[in-house]
């Protein structure tokens, strides 16, 4: 649990009618997501479906992507029962002996690859023949329709031939499956993060970028730097922080290093993170790359900037707790009323920069 109250230094020359302070993340005492798999027999794959259904047409809940503290949020729509009697009538008549089904497998968003992708496919990455080990010899990997565009990349990542991997988007009719295996995820968005997830992230990055040796060399490369991960140069369709470029200017004046992760190679991003003692940035994907270092990342301190704790995604707080990183969440933003996704600062950039500098200089946390 991450809790407690920490006083927020306020520059004496800055009096503003807003509150900029440190939030408490009162996280529920959720145990680590369990390891292992869910086994189901006599199930159905439906064209374009986001999960599996049993013979009666009831959705198998573990096969659908779920988020939230109570796992009550289905980002791709809450699954509804179907007519079980009609499944065999409308089916192809063919059966699959064994499949492994994962509810998230898209390779289109780097941040989600470090979280839900690694969480759902991590067990298949643990050894070269991961699919055989999890599902059995000649089992087939099945993914949801949103991963259809990633089939080729998945095949290369997992070294699978084309006949052992497909998306439900490719089905024209229901297909019966005799035995289905659903790996239990090591990370569930806004719900839980298992320590084994760090190994999944590391193996994923190793296969994609070959960074094993570099990670081992960087773990003790703390140079005491103050690092700010900026969102200001992300693509227009990404979430931005209004006026962030002015915050960067103020932080540079205080000796902070500003980086734009999307403009760096993965190796350079890891090098920047390893050299820092204090790492700050808006709540988002860039902070998740710290998971590559697992629990061996020394006493780096992590500061996320965002809205109040009840409105901010708790994934970074969960991550920091599992990694053993000292963590603070600076409440200094709210929604920009002129935008559906962007944020705006609650105070002047000079004040926010002074708060970050005070946290970096405070060695008590």
C-alpha positions, -999 to 999 in steps of 0.1 A, spaced: 0 0 0 12 35 -8 -1 60 17 9 87 41 9 125 41 39 144 30 41 183 33 46 200 -1 71 229 0 57 260 -16 81 287 -29 78 318 -7 75 341 -37 46 322 -52 11 327 -39 -16 312 -61 -52 303 -55 -47 266 -62 -36 236 -44 -5 218 -56 4 189 -33 13 153 -29 -14 127 -32 -20 95 -12 -26 64 -33 -46 43 -9 -43 11 -29 -65 -18 -18 -46 -48 -3 -48 -68 -35 -25 -98 -36 -2 -104 -65 -20 -117 -95 -17 -155 -93 5 -175 -116 -6 -204 -137 -34 -209 -163 -71 -213 -165 -82 -246 -182 -115 -249 -200 -130 -277 -221 -155 -277 -249 -155 -240 -256 -162 -219 -287 -144 -192 -307 -168 -168 -324 -160 -145 -354 -146 -112 -342 -152 -121 -305 -130 -107 -277 -130 -139 -257 -142 -175 -254 -177 -189 -248 -187 -222 -232 -211 -247 -248 -241 -229 -233 -231 -196 -249 -219 -180 -216 -188 -158 -218 -157 -172 -201 -148 -141 -181 -111 -149 -177 -107 -148 -215 -119 -111 -218 -97 -81 -211 -106 -66 -178 -94 -36 -159 -100 -17 -126 -96 -24 -89 -126 -47 -90 -119 -59 -126 -154 -46 -135 -143 -26 -165 -143 -42 -199 -126 -17 -223 -138 -36 -254 -173 -40 -242 -189 -62 -215 -194 -97 -230 -230 -108 -234 -243 -144 -236 -250 -159 -270 -274 -186 -281 -255 -218 -272 -279 -240 -292 -271 -221 -324 -233 -225 -321 -231 -260 -335 -257 -253 -361 -238 -223 -376 -203 -237 -370 -178 -249 -396 -181 -284 -383 -143 -284 -377 -127 -286 -343 -94 -275 -328 -79 -298 -303 -60 -273 -282 -57 -235 -282 -40 -209 -260 -61 -178 -258 -49 -143 -246 -72 -113 -242 -45 -88 -252 -19 -92 -279 -17 -59 -299 18 -46 -307 7 -11 -317 13 9 -285 47 6 -267 34 15 -233 7 -12 -235 33 -37 -247 51 -31 -214 19 -36 -194 -10 -57 -207 9 -73 -236 38 -85 -214 13 -94 -188 -7 -117 -210 20 -131 -233 48 -131 -207 45 -168 -199 50 -177 -236 82 -157 -236 98 -176 -207 113 -202 -230 118 -207 -268 90 -233 -270 66 -213 -247 35 -221 -267 42 -259 -266 49 -257 -229 18 -237 -220 -7 -253 -244 8 -286 -255 25 -298 -287 9 -283 -318 -15 -261 -298 -26 -229 -316 -24 -193 -302 -56 -173 -307 -58 -136 -302 -86 -110 -302 -96 -89 -333 -77 -59 -321 -44 -79 -325 -52 -89 -361 -28 -63 -375 0 -76 -352 -2 -112 -364 30 -111 -385 50 -93 -357 36 -119 -332 47 -147 -354 82 -133 -355 84 -126 -318 72 -160 -308 89 -179 -337 55 -194 -347 45 -207 -382 14 -192 -397 -7 -223 -390 -2 -219 -352 -15 -183 -348 -47 -165 -358 -71 -138 -347 -108 -143 -342 -112 -115 -368 -103 -141 -394 -132 -165 -386 -163 -167 -407 -182 -191 -385 -179 -204 -349 -152 -230 -342 -154 -255 -314 -123 -260 -292 -119 -292 -272 -93 -278 -247 -85 -241 -241 -57 -227 -220 -58 -190 -207 -25 -179 -191 -31 -159 -159 -17 -124 -166 11 -110 -145 -3 -75 -149 -39 -62 -150 -44 -26 -157 -54 -5 -126 -57 -37 -106 -25 -56 -98 11 -62 -108 30 -94 -100 68 -93 -94 72 -119 -121 60 -93 -146 94 -75 -145 109 -107 -159 83 -107 -186 91 -71 -196 128 -79 -197 124 -109 -219 101 -90 -242 127 -62 -246 154 -88 -250 136 -105 -279 127 -72 -296 159 -52 -290 185 -75 -275 192 -53 -244 201 -80 -218 238 -71 -216 230 -34 -214 205 -38 -187 229 -58 -166 256 -31 -170 233 -2 -163 217 -14 -130 244 4 -109 249 34 -132 232 59 -109 249 93 -115 226 113 -93 209 131 -123 175 147 -122 155 135 -152 122 148 -166 104 127 -192 85 151 -214 53 145 -235 55 178 -254 69 164 -286 45 134 -289 23 131 -319 -8 153 -321 -31 124 -313 -13 116 -280 -22 132 -246 -4 165 -240 2 188 -211 -7 224 -219 24 246 -215 48 217 -208 75 233 -228 76 262 -203 79 237 -175 109 222 -193 125 256 -195 121 262 -158 134 227 -149 165 232 -172 173 263 -152 173 242 -120 197 216 -135 172 190 -147 178 169 -178 149 169 -202 144 140 -226 118 131 -252 116 93 -250 100 88 -284 130 105 -301 155 82 -285 165 46 -292 155 21 -265 192 18 -255 194 55 -250 162 56 -230 175 29 -207 208 48 -203 190 80 -193 169 62 -167 199 44 -152 219 77 -148 191 94 -129 185 95 -91 152 113 -94 129 106 -124 98 127 -130 71 129 -157 34 130 -164 15 98 -157 20 77 -189 39 50 -208 74 65 -205 75 57 -167 67 20 -174 101 14 -190 115 15 -155 100 -20 -151 129 -34 -173 152 -29 -143 129 -49 -120 136 -48 -82 174 -42 -86 172 -5 -95 187 9 -63 171 39 -46 160 58 -76 130 80 -67 100 83 -90 77 113 -92 46 112 -113 27 144 -122 -11 143 -128 -45 148 -114 -58 138 -80 -52 102 -70 -89 92 -76 -86 105 -112 -51 93 -120 -42 58 -133 -27 40 -103 -5 17 -125 27 38 -118 20 37 -81 15 -1 -83 47 -4 -103 67 17 -78 54 -4 -49 64 -37 -65 98 -23 -76 105 -9 -41 110 26 -56 104 56 -33 73 73 -50 55 105 -49 25 117 -70 24 154 -75 -12 167 -80 -7 196 -103 -30 191 -133 -66 188 -143 -84 182 -175 -81 209 -202 -117 219 -209 -107 228 -245 -96 192 -251 -111 157 -246 -77 142 -236 -52 169 -228 -43 182 -193 -34 216 -180 -12 227 -151 -30 240 -120 -2 264 -111 26 283 -129 53 263 -144 78 280 -121 59 267 -91 56 232 -104 93 232 -112 101 244 -77 80 216 -62 99 190 -82 132 206 -73 122 205 -36 114 168 -39 147 161 -56 166 179 -29 147 161 -1 166 130 10 141 119 36 120 98 12 
